[in-house]
């Protein structure tokens, strides 16, 4: 199994509680985690008391190979879908009841796109979130860490009849099957998004792609931990 090289640089920005630059191949994403006091109205009266985690995703107009217009009148469907995916993925690995009264906002800004922007965002944002929660504990905002386990994401597919892991843009555009997989350290799936762009795929091919995705994600999680250890 061959995948693109991933690099995560921690504390990339000065102000956020957590921030990283994640590079996956030629794709580059800045991920930040900002802590604010107050929670949305829909959980204000929830019992037990809890905090909230949400995510926003955007792409610089010049990030892909052709410039596009900025989203000035509300976000488009693809952007909204990716934001919800990032938010779901990270809420699954934290205990919201351990930071009541606080909202953590994850911002993922793509500065260069060459495929796999949503998966790179999740992998990088998890490290930024870990750092933000550590800072909250240092500041006395929380008593114990709400972080339950690591999460990472990767793309897999079938290109010209062969399984491929961590597709770049060129591979993605030629893929017969394109799939994004989000998985926790304990091997549980948060999301599987798979589509046959060309020929339909069978159960055997699905099993191969999921096996490759799990192997790739476990490598990414191992790397996330190394990044945290190597301060």
C-alpha positions in Angstrom: 0.0 0.0 0.0 1.4 3.3 -1.1 0.1 6.7 0.1 1.2 10.3 0.0 3.5 11.7 2.6 1.7 13.6 5.5 3.4 16.3 7.5 1.8 18.1 10.5 3.3 21.3 11.9 1.9 22.2 15.4 1.4 25.7 16.9 1.4 27.1 13.4 -0.5 30.3 14.3 0.0 32.6 17.4 -3.6 33.2 18.7 -5.7 30.0 18.5 -5.6 27.5 21.4 -4.6 24.9 18.8 -3.4 25.3 15.3 -1.6 23.1 12.7 -0.5 23.2 9.1 -1.2 19.7 7.6 0.4 18.7 4.3 -0.8 15.6 2.5 1.1 15.4 -0.8 0.6 18.8 -2.4 -2.6 19.5 -0.4 -2.1 22.0 2.4 -4.6 22.9 5.1 -4.4 25.3 8.1 -6.5 23.8 10.9 -7.3 25.9 14.0 -9.2 25.2 17.2 -10.6 28.3 19.0 -12.2 28.2 22.5 -15.0 30.6 23.3 -17.3 31.1 26.3 -21.0 30.3 25.6 -22.9 27.6 23.8 -25.6 27.6 21.1 -29.1 28.1 22.3 -30.2 24.5 21.3 -28.0 23.0 24.0 -28.1 25.8 26.6 -30.7 24.1 28.8 -29.4 20.5 28.1 -29.0 18.2 31.0 -26.4 17.3 31.9 -24.7 20.6 31.1 -22.4 20.4 28.1 -20.2 22.3 25.7 -20.3 22.3 21.9 -17.9 21.7 19.1 -18.5 22.9 15.5 -16.5 23.2 12.3 -16.1 25.5 9.4 -14.3 24.8 6.1 -13.2 27.0 3.3 -10.8 27.1 0.4 -8.8 29.9 -1.0 -10.0 30.9 -4.5 -6.5 30.1 -5.9 -6.1 26.9 -3.9 -7.2 24.6 -6.8 -5.8 24.5 -10.3 -8.3 27.1 -11.5 -9.5 30.1 -9.4 -13.1 30.2 -8.3 -15.3 32.9 -6.9 -15.5 33.4 -3.1 -18.7 32.2 -1.4 -20.1 35.6 -0.5 -23.8 34.8 -0.3 -23.8 31.8 2.0 -21.9 28.5 1.8 -22.6 26.1 -1.0 -23.7 22.5 -0.7 -20.2 20.9 -0.9 -18.8 23.3 1.7 -21.7 22.7 4.1 -21.4 18.9 3.7 -17.6 19.0 4.5 -18.2 21.2 7.5 -20.8 18.8 8.9 -18.4 15.9 8.3 -15.5 17.5 10.1 -17.8 18.5 13.0 -19.3 15.0 13.4 -15.9 13.4 13.2 -14.4 15.4 16.0 -17.5 15.4 18.3 -17.3 11.6 18.2 -14.0 11.6 20.0 -14.7 14.1 22.8 -16.9 14.1 25.9 -19.0 17.3 25.5 -20.1 17.1 29.2 -16.5 17.8 30.3 -16.3 21.3 29.0 -19.7 22.8 29.8 -20.3 26.4 28.9 -17.6 26.4 26.2 -17.7 26.2 22.4 -14.7 25.0 20.4 -14.8 26.1 16.8 -12.6 24.2 14.3 -11.6 26.2 11.2 -10.1 24.3 8.3 -8.8 26.6 5.5 -7.4 25.0 2.4 -4.5 27.0 1.0 -3.5 24.5 -1.7 -5.7 21.7 -3.1 -4.5 18.5 -4.8 -7.2 16.0 -3.6 -8.1 14.8 -0.2 -8.8 18.2 1.4 -11.6 17.0 3.6 -9.7 14.0 4.9 -6.5 16.1 5.5 -8.7 18.6 7.4 -10.0 15.9 9.8 -6.5 14.4 10.4 -5.0 17.8 11.0 -7.9 19.2 13.0 -7.7 16.3 15.4 -4.2 17.4 16.5 -5.3 21.1 16.7 -8.2 20.0 18.9 -5.9 17.9 21.2 -3.7 21.0 21.7 -6.7 23.2 22.4 -8.0 20.8 25.1 -4.6 20.6 26.6 -4.5 24.4 26.8 -7.9 24.5 28.4 -6.7 22.1 31.1 -3.6 24.2 31.7 -5.7 27.3 32.1 -8.0 25.7 34.6 -11.0 25.8 32.3 -11.6 22.1 32.5 -10.6 19.5 35.2 -9.9 16.6 33.0 -9.4 16.1 29.3 -12.5 15.4 27.2 -10.4 13.8 24.5 -11.4 10.1 24.2 -9.4 8.8 21.3 -7.7 9.8 18.0 -9.4 10.0 14.7 -8.1 10.3 11.1 -9.4 10.1 7.6 -8.2 9.0 4.2 -9.5 8.5 0.7 -9.3 5.2 -1.2 -10.5 4.3 -4.7 -10.2 2.2 -7.8 -8.2 3.8 -10.6 -7.8 1.9 -13.9 -8.9 -1.3 -12.2 -6.4 -1.0 -9.3 -6.9 0.0 -5.6 -5.4 3.3 -4.7 -4.9 4.9 -1.3 -4.9 8.7 -0.6 -5.9 9.9 -4.0 -4.4 13.1 -5.5 -6.6 15.3 -7.8 -5.4 13.5 -11.0 -6.2 10.1 -9.5 -9.5 11.3 -8.1 -10.6 12.6 -11.5 -9.8 9.3 -13.2 -11.2 7.1 -10.4 -13.9 4.4 -11.2 -14.6 4.4 -7.5 -13.9 7.2 -4.9 -14.4 6.7 -1.2 -13.6 8.7 1.9 -13.3 6.9 5.2 -13.2 8.4 8.7 -12.1 6.0 11.5 -11.2 6.2 15.2 -8.2 4.7 16.9 -10.3 1.9 18.2 -11.2 0.9 14.6 -14.7 2.2 14.6 -16.1 4.0 11.5 -17.5 7.5 11.8 -18.2 7.9 8.1 -17.9 6.0 4.9 -18.6 8.0 1.7 -18.3 5.8 -1.4 -19.4 6.4 -5.0 -19.0 4.5 -8.2 -18.0 7.2 -10.7 -17.5 4.7 -13.5 -18.0 1.0 -13.2 -20.0 -0.3 -10.1 -17.9 -2.1 -7.5 -18.5 -5.4 -5.8 -18.2 -6.6 -2.2 -14.6 -7.9 -2.8 -13.5 -4.5 -4.0 -15.2 -2.8 -1.1 -13.5 -5.1 1.4 -10.1 -4.3 -0.2 -10.7 -0.6 -0.1 -11.9 -0.7 3.6 -8.8 -2.8 4.5 -6.5 -0.3 2.8 -8.3 2.7 4.4 -8.0 1.2 7.9 -4.3 0.5 7.3 -3.7 4.0 6.1 -5.7 5.6 8.9 -3.8 3.6 11.6 -0.5 4.9 10.1 -1.9 8.5 10.3 -3.0 8.1 13.9 0.5 6.7 14.8 2.0 9.8 13.2 -0.4 12.1 15.0 0.8 10.7 18.3 4.4 11.1 17.3 3.8 14.7 16.4 2.4 15.3 19.9 5.3 13.5 21.6 7.9 15.4 19.7 7.3 18.8 21.2 
